[in-house]
Amino acid sequence: MLLIYTAHIMDPYTGLDGLRDILIDDNGVIVQVEKHIDWASAGPDVKLLDAKSMTVTPGFVDTHVHFRDPGQTEKEDLQTGMRAAAAGGYTTVVCMANTHPVCDNLQTLSYIQDTVAKDPLVNVLQACAVTQELAGRKLTDFAALKAAGAPSFTDDGAPLGDAALVMQAMETAVQNDVLLSFHEEAPEFVLSPGVNFGSAAAQKFGVPGAKPIAEEVMIARDIALALRSGARVVFQHVSSALSVSLIRAGKQLGAKIYAEVTPHHLALTEDAVLEHGALARMNPPLRTEADRQALIAGLKDGAIDMIATDHAPHTAAEKSKPFADAPSGIIGLETAFSVCNTVLVKAGRMTRMQLLARMSKNPAEIYGLRNKSIEPGHKAELAILDWDADKVYTTYQSKSSNTPFTGKPLRGMVHSIVMGQREIRFR
């Protein structure tokens, strides 16, 4: 058995905020959560974990990651992706479908599930594509893929331009009770990807940039379609102030819509591209300070539901290319808590419990993940946090290191995670 003692539990599922001991049985199931548990009564083989001065919380849930496996394992693979997740406090992640080959079939889905099962460091769920080959023409078999374990359907990285097809996808999703997750960027307004249109950074690198209307027009369209179809739809990595307002209005109208925001869109603006170049190139791009403030306000008031990293590993060689030729995306799993704690909690914009809800409770509930709270009868899936530690990231568990946060002073760090009886730490 494992006894975690003198822990300050913060559980956004139950609202518990106080000192408790946690006893976990040999099956990795929580059996007691009490103010004091006598370790001697737990038996002679009990293992002790001192959590003094630490916060113990349900493990984080990231519903938007890229582990590049199969097809691009020089950037990341399932094992290194899980290590990166564990180092960042995540006990559950949802991988996107734009692998090579695309995860649009039972064979690829089974390969990923079977590979994870060999050493399941954290829970890895694999989303499947909305359309075959991400081509935007023919839907995948939602029923069969859901039955095989797909938690959601997404063509992330390939926006769906055909409104009639999107309506068909939504109606099929309603019939099969599945969640859709959309990357919203109309290509006609993305003159060049990775940097905000008209910014100083775009001018510096000699590219036009991506207009915010690219995101906004597709979100507006899909809110209308969601209202008509009744589908449950997640808007991925929202980046603009108008998008936040549209989503807020759509929710008020009764649409079953949800939204993600990334740590980097909460922390950085288009000016970061001037400093970091391709390390701050991403889709959708970093936008203005006004957009950043609107994202924070939306996350606080519920227009935006959850924080998702869009963890996107690339090799150093790829990111070293000229800006116009470099791929978009940054890694984010390992730095997420420190970044969000710094720009939200330490800056006085959100409470600790509010942040934990957006990193664990909200994404879990939207994706139908149950029994994640710190209560007897639930499997132990915990993160142990230090809110006040000074943290500078220089190395990573990921195969890749493409992030503008390397070397930046941040506050707060993940001490470890507990999965069942196993404490996993990389410090």
C-alpha positions in Angstrom: 0.0 0.0 0.0 1.0 3.6 -0.5 0.4 6.3 2.1 0.7 10.0 1.0 0.8 12.0 4.1 0.6 15.7 5.1 -0.8 16.5 1.7 -2.6 19.7 0.9 -5.4 18.3 -1.3 -7.0 20.7 -3.8 -9.7 18.8 -5.7 -11.8 20.9 -8.2 -14.2 17.9 -8.6 -15.3 17.9 -4.9 -14.1 21.3 -3.7 -11.9 19.8 -1.1 -9.1 22.2 -0.1 -7.3 21.1 3.0 -4.7 18.8 4.7 -5.4 15.1 4.3 -3.6 11.8 4.1 -4.4 9.5 1.2 -4.1 5.7 1.4 -3.8 3.7 -1.8 -4.2 -0.1 -1.9 -2.2 -2.6 -3.8 -4.5 -2.3 -6.8 -3.8 1.4 -7.1 -7.2 2.4 -5.7 -7.8 5.1 -3.1 -9.2 3.5 0.0 -9.0 6.4 2.5 -8.8 10.1 2.5 -8.6 11.3 6.1 -7.1 14.1 8.2 -4.8 11.5 9.8 -4.2 7.9 8.8 -2.0 5.8 11.1 0.6 4.3 8.8 1.1 1.3 11.2 -2.5 0.3 10.8 -2.0 0.1 7.0 0.2 -2.9 7.4 4.0 -3.7 7.5 4.6 -3.2 3.8 3.1 0.3 3.4 5.2 2.8 1.4 5.3 6.4 2.6 5.3 9.5 0.5 5.8 12.8 2.3 3.8 15.5 0.6 4.6 18.3 3.1 4.4 21.8 1.6 3.1 20.3 -1.6 -0.4 20.3 -3.2 -1.9 17.0 -4.3 -4.5 17.3 -7.0 -6.2 15.1 -9.6 -3.8 14.7 -12.5 -4.1 17.1 -15.4 -6.0 16.1 -18.6 -4.7 17.4 -21.9 -7.2 16.8 -24.8 -4.9 18.0 -27.6 -1.5 16.5 -28.0 0.6 15.2 -30.9 2.9 12.2 -30.2 3.8 11.8 -33.9 3.5 8.0 -33.6 3.2 6.4 -36.1 5.1 8.1 -38.9 7.3 10.9 -37.4 9.0 9.2 -34.4 12.1 11.2 -34.9 10.1 14.1 -33.4 8.3 12.1 -30.6 7.0 8.6 -30.0 4.4 7.3 -27.6 6.9 6.5 -24.9 8.7 9.9 -24.9 5.3 11.6 -25.2 4.1 9.8 -22.1 7.3 10.8 -20.3 6.7 14.4 -21.3 3.1 14.2 -20.1 4.1 12.7 -16.7 6.8 15.4 -16.2 4.1 18.0 -16.8 1.6 16.6 -14.3 -0.7 15.0 -16.9 -2.2 11.6 -16.2 -4.5 11.5 -19.2 -3.9 12.8 -22.8 -5.8 12.7 -26.0 -3.7 12.4 -29.2 -4.7 13.9 -32.4 -5.4 11.9 -35.5 -2.9 13.5 -38.0 -0.4 10.7 -37.8 1.3 9.0 -40.7 -0.8 7.0 -41.6 -3.8 9.0 -40.5 -5.6 7.5 -37.5 -8.8 7.0 -39.5 -9.0 3.2 -39.3 -9.1 0.4 -36.8 -5.6 -0.9 -37.6 -3.8 2.4 -36.8 -6.0 2.9 -33.7 -5.1 -0.6 -32.5 -1.4 -0.1 -33.2 -1.4 3.0 -30.9 -3.4 1.4 -28.2 -1.3 -1.8 -28.2 2.0 0.2 -28.1 0.8 2.2 -25.1 -0.4 -0.9 -23.3 3.2 -2.3 -23.3 4.2 0.4 -20.7 1.2 2.6 -19.9 3.0 5.4 -18.0 -0.1 7.6 -18.3 -3.5 7.2 -19.9 -3.3 7.8 -23.6 -6.5 8.1 -25.6 -6.3 8.3 -29.4 -8.7 10.5 -31.3 -9.7 9.5 -34.8 -10.2 11.5 -37.9 -13.5 13.1 -39.0 -12.7 12.4 -42.6 -10.8 9.7 -44.4 -7.1 10.8 -44.9 -8.0 14.2 -43.5 -9.1 15.0 -47.0 -12.4 16.6 -46.1 -14.5 14.5 -48.5 -15.8 11.3 -46.8 -16.5 10.6 -43.2 -14.8 7.9 -41.2 -16.8 5.1 -39.5 -17.7 6.9 -36.3 -19.6 4.0 -34.8 -16.8 1.4 -35.3 -14.0 3.7 -34.2 -15.9 4.8 -31.1 -16.6 1.2 -30.2 -12.9 0.5 -30.5 -12.1 3.3 -28.0 -11.8 6.6 -29.9 -12.8 9.4 -27.4 -13.5 12.0 -30.1 -13.1 12.9 -33.8 -10.9 15.6 -35.3 -9.2 16.6 -38.5 -6.8 18.8 -36.5 -4.4 20.5 -38.8 -6.8 20.3 -41.7 -9.8 22.7 -41.3 -13.0 21.4 -42.8 -14.1 23.9 -45.5 -17.2 22.2 -46.8 -20.1 23.4 -44.6 -22.4 20.6 -45.9 -19.9 18.0 -45.0 -19.5 19.6 -41.5 -23.2 19.4 -41.1 -23.2 15.8 -42.1 -20.4 15.1 -39.6 -22.4 16.8 -36.8 -25.5 14.9 -37.6 -23.6 11.6 -37.6 -21.9 12.6 -34.4 -25.3 13.2 -32.7 -26.5 9.8 -33.9 -23.4 8.1 -32.4 -23.1 10.4 -29.3 -19.5 11.4 -30.1 -17.6 14.6 -29.6 -16.1 16.6 -32.5 -13.0 18.8 -32.2 -12.3 21.4 -34.9 -9.2 23.3 -36.0 -10.8 26.5 -37.3 -8.7 28.4 -39.9 -10.2 29.3 -43.2 -7.3 28.9 -45.7 -8.4 31.9 -47.8 -7.5 34.2 -44.9 -4.2 32.5 -44.1 -1.9 34.3 -46.5 1.0 32.6 -44.8 0.8 30.5 -41.6 2.5 30.8 -38.2 2.5 34.6 -37.6 -0.2 37.2 -37.1 -1.2 39.2 -40.1 0.2 42.7 -40.3 2.4 42.3 -37.2 6.0 43.6 -36.9 7.1 40.0 -36.9 5.4 39.2 -40.2 7.1 42.3 -41.7 10.5 41.2 -40.2 10.3 37.7 -41.7 8.9 38.9 -45.0 5.6 37.0 -44.9 2.0 38.3 -44.9 0.7 36.3 -42.0 -2.6 34.8 -40.9 -5.6 37.0 -40.4 -7.7 36.4 -37.2 -10.9 36.4 -39.4 -9.6 33.0 -40.6 -10.5 31.6 -37.2 -13.5 33.8 -36.5 -15.5 33.0 -39.7 -15.3 29.3 -39.2 -16.2 29.4 -35.6 -19.2 31.6 -36.4 -20.3 29.1 -39.1 -19.9 26.1 -36.9 -21.7 27.6 -34.0 -24.7 28.0 -36.4 -24.3 24.4 -37.5 -24.0 23.2 -33.9 -27.2 25.0 -33.0 -29.1 23.4 -35.9 -27.6 19.9 -35.4 -27.3 19.6 -31.6 -23.8 18.3 -32.0 -21.2 18.7 -29.2 -18.2 20.6 -30.7 -14.9 21.7 -29.3 -13.1 24.7 -30.8 -9.4 24.1 -30.6 -6.7 26.5 -29.6 -8.8 29.7 -29.7 -6.6 32.8 -30.4 -8.7 35.9 -31.0 -10.9 38.2 -28.9 -13.8 38.1 -31.4 -13.7 34.3 -31.3 -14.1 34.4 -27.5 -17.1 36.7 -28.0 -18.7 34.5 -30.6 -18.3 31.4 -28.4 -19.7 33.2 -25.4 -22.7 34.2 -27.5 -23.1 30.7 -29.0 -23.2 29.2 -25.5 -25.9 31.7 -24.5 -27.9 30.7 -27.5 -27.8 27.0 -26.3 -25.1 25.6 -28.5 -23.3 22.6 -27.1 -19.9 24.1 -27.7 -16.6 24.1 -25.8 -13.3 25.8 -26.3 -9.6 25.2 -25.7 -6.9 27.8 -25.1 -3.2 27.0 -25.0 -0.7 28.1 -22.4 1.3 30.0 -25.1 -1.7 32.0 -26.3 -2.3 32.9 -22.6 1.3 34.0 -22.0 2.6 35.4 -25.3 1.8 37.8 -28.0 2.8 38.3 -31.6 5.9 40.2 -30.3 7.4 36.8 -29.1 8.0 35.9 -32.7 10.4 38.9 -33.0 12.4 37.4 -30.2 12.1 33.7 -30.9 11.5 33.4 -34.6 10.3 30.0 -35.7 10.2 28.8 -32.0 7.2 31.0 -31.7 5.7 30.1 -35.0 2.3 28.3 -34.5 -1.1 27.8 -36.0 -3.2 29.7 -35.1 -0.5 32.4 -34.5 0.1 34.4 -31.4 -1.9 37.6 -31.7 -2.2 40.9 -30.0 -2.1 41.9 -26.3 -5.8 42.7 -26.6 -6.5 39.2 -27.8 -4.4 37.7 -25.0 -6.4 39.6 -22.4 -9.6 38.5 -23.9 -8.5 34.8 -23.8 -7.7 35.2 -20.1 -11.1 36.8 -19.4 -12.9 34.1 -21.4 -11.1 31.3 -19.6 -12.1 32.9 -16.3 -15.7 33.5 -17.1 -16.3 30.2 -18.8 -16.5 31.2 -22.4 -13.3 29.1 -22.8 -13.6 25.8 -20.9 -10.1 24.3 -20.7 -6.4 24.6 -21.2 -4.9 22.3 -23.8 -1.3 22.4 -24.8 -1.4 21.4 -28.5 2.0 19.7 -27.7 3.6 19.7 -31.2 7.2 18.4 -31.3 9.5 19.2 -34.2 13.2 18.5 -34.7 15.8 21.2 -34.2 16.7 21.0 -37.9 13.2 21.7 -39.0 12.8 24.7 -36.6 16.2 26.1 -37.8 14.9 26.6 -41.3 14.0 30.1 -42.6 10.8 31.3 -40.9 8.6 30.8 -44.0 9.8 27.2 -44.4 9.8 26.1 -40.7 6.9 24.0 -39.4 4.4 25.5 -36.9 3.9 24.4 -33.4 5.7 24.1 -30.0 6.0 21.5 -27.3 3.9 22.3 -24.2 3.2 19.4 -21.9 6.2 19.9 -19.5 6.0 23.7 -19.2 2.2 24.1 -19.1 1.7 24.2 -15.3 4.6 26.6 -14.7 3.5 28.9 -17.5 -0.2 29.0 -16.5 0.6 29.4 -12.8 2.9 32.3 -13.6 0.6 34.2 -16.0 -2.7 33.4 -14.3 -2.4 32.6 -10.6 0.7 34.6 -9.7 -0.6 37.5 -11.7 -3.8 37.5 -9.8 -6.0 36.6 -12.7 -7.3 33.3 -11.4 -7.3 31.3 -8.2 -5.4 28.0 -7.8 -8.7 26.0 -7.8 -9.9 27.8 -10.9 -6.7 26.9 -12.8 -6.9 23.2 -11.6 -10.5 23.0 -12.9 -9.4 24.1 -16.3 -6.5 21.8 -16.4 -8.3 18.7 -15.0 -12.0 18.7 -14.2 -13.4 20.6 -17.2 -11.5 18.6 -19.9 -12.3 15.4 -18.2 -16.0 16.1 -17.9 -16.3 17.4 -21.5 -14.6 14.2 -22.8 -16.7 11.9 -20.6 -13.9 10.8 -18.3 -15.2 9.6 -15.0 -13.9 8.9 -11.5 -11.0 11.3 -11.6 -11.6 12.9 -8.2 -9.6 12.1 -5.0 -12.2 9.9 -3.4 -12.3 6.3 -2.1 -13.0 3.8 -4.8 -11.2 5.8 -7.6 -7.9 4.9 -9.1 -5.1 7.1 -7.9 -4.2 9.5 -10.8 -2.6 12.4 -9.0 -0.3 15.3 -9.6 1.9 16.7 -6.8 2.7 20.4 -7.2 4.8 23.2 -5.8 3.1 26.5 -6.6 6.0 28.7 -5.4 9.1 27.1 -6.7 11.3 29.1 -9.1 11.6 27.1 -12.3 13.7 27.5 -15.4 13.4 24.8 -18.1 16.6 23.8 -19.9 16.0 20.1 -20.8 13.0 18.0 -21.6 11.7 14.5 -21.5 10.2 15.0 -25.0 12.5 14.2 -27.9 12.0 17.7 -29.0 12.8 21.1 -27.4 11.0 23.5 -29.7 9.6 26.1 -27.3 10.1 29.8 -26.6 9.9 29.1 -22.8 13.4 27.5 -22.5 15.5 29.6 -20.2 12.6 31.8 -19.1 12.1 32.3 -15.3 8.7 30.8 -14.3 7.0 30.1 -11.0 5.6 26.7 -9.9 6.6 23.2 -10.9 5.3 19.7 -11.0 7.1 17.6 -8.3 5.7 14.2 -9.6 2.6 12.2 -10.5 1.2 9.2 -8.9 -0.4 6.5 -11.1 -1.9 3.8 -8.9 0.9 2.9 -6.5 3.6 4.3 -8.7 5.2 7.7 -8.1 6.8 9.0 -11.3 9.2 11.9 -11.1 12.0 13.2 -13.4 13.7 15.8 -11.2 
